[in-house]
Amino acid sequence: MAHSLRVSDGFLQQLDLVLKDDHSLPMDLHTELKSCFTGTKPTPTIPFTLLRKLHIFLETKGFPVYLHELLEGAEIFTPEVKLPERNPQLVARLDKIKAKMANEEYRRITKNVNCQQINRYGTIGDVGRQVRSAKAVVVTIFNFLVTVVAAFACAYLGSQYLFTEPAACVLSGVIVASVVGLAELYVLVRTMEGELGEM
């Protein structure tokens, strides 16, 4: 906090003009002013308390120069604040806490990231399950088609021994293939119901 003013040479000249002889100043005020100006500092500083005393003296004596005219060009002097050294144990503890907080933040950010993830739809294991499921569907459809075609072929070839007309052979093949296809669909639906019930 500021407690003094850094005055310029103009202050000294104005003070000399106001107070031509030293006898007009009280002795204690004169010694305090002298101690402020005789020092090793390049620019002298005057405490606010001394300025108040000087101001009261000038008012009581009725000098024509006011204090603000004397202080023209002066600057507020704020001494440099020396910060105390930080405790090494405290610094080490703060570093640990910062590292811990950074790790927690990193874990929070990366908790949804999976190194096995290949896209936003799932992991490699999910892709494997989907491929197996698609493979099972393809095998089931292929099995259904092969069974229906084989039933048609057997019925067509077998009906040639009973019927001489090709239309009757084709009709019997279609009927047998339809019955076998419906039976396959029934079994397929029952199997899918069982798989869905287990899920």
Disulfide bonds with the S-S distance in Angstrom:
none
